[in-house]
């Protein structure tokens, strides 16, 4: 017995997929993913329309979705992140129904509680056996953790594993077991694993970025959290990765051994694990190929599901045990609200991902951002879109000083005592505007093109279209 089908088309037909249903995809191959486009082309060819597409993230490689939207194959999108290629199309008002943006924790919570049920889930599986046991650790398209796909596979009504490397049964060390899989389709290639590497997974060489990274480590030291058992997550931006490197140097020098590093894992966190800075890595997504190799070979590098990572509906989630998270921002306002969904013109080019999940869970949530980008101030009176509420942000680190949320006066006192330059966020805003000028407000339409749904399921903000 096996679950092999002859093609993706046969898998779709066998699934019973019909117009008006929901399909889902995960994003562990990131900008190297071939599966979503292959599946959607077959769905369109079968005449199936009016679908809801629930994808953990969407990248520029998924630009063919524009035609499926125009043709009515896809009429609703649920996602946690959308890159600028598709985002600009949505911002221009080309989709009738608003996109629903969730967080990496809110998405699995809503799948599991039945708010966003999935009819057919398609799993890009770098290695799979004929019964559907599959993993991302092995295979020519190895991407590491399949953490975002695990809730889909567990709760969808029908699950199709799509692989380009079929292994004999049983494939041990699976991420998703055969008990959650209905069909297995073999294709020539599910994607390019080099595409999982973001362009921002290298340490910055910019002196401004390096200066902010050093200040970030000073803030962590002064916070009192950098001690035995310390836990940490950082993003994949250049300054954030530099902060991780500088933090590693401090931990090694002071012989501090942390408990775990978390999140989308990069080679820099792998280095921290291997050099004794952490006991373990908790990995929901590998950001580079060094992380893929580590999760394959190191038992202390553990794969976790998106539910385990950040779901507010879970019995517990790792973000709630997090000491420090370093995050980025396209905008921050004087109430410490963060925008990571749109650019300065209001055009969609990102999404919360795990941003607001980790900010809510961590004891210290830190934003690293320069005062201006492309001659536009980062600090504003009111962000164009609230992605993460200011109530969950503790500190902003810039090249001209550090602003501390008034809700955390003890942290401000600790930083001043440690010699960190603390400034009021209004002062940083004025300084940025003196340097870069006061920008014009973006020209937005009255049309709602996307809803930003907070991790607890409440509506956090609405994104308006960009006027031509």
Helices and strands as residue ranges (DSSP letters): E 4-5, H 8-15, E 22-25, G 30-32, H 35-45, E 51-55, G 60-62, H 65-70, E 74-79, H 84-91, E 99-101, H 104-112, E 120-125, E 127-129, E 134-135, H 147-155, E 158-163, E 166-167, G 178-180, E 183-186, G 193-196, H 207-223, E 231-234, H 238-253, E 258-265, H 267-274, E 278-286, H 289-297, E 301-303, H 306-310, G 318-321, E 324-327, E 331-333, E 338-339, H 355-361, E 364-368, E 372-373, E 376-377, E 379-380, G 390-392, E 395-398, E 401-404, H 409-417, H 425-436, E 444-453, E 459-466
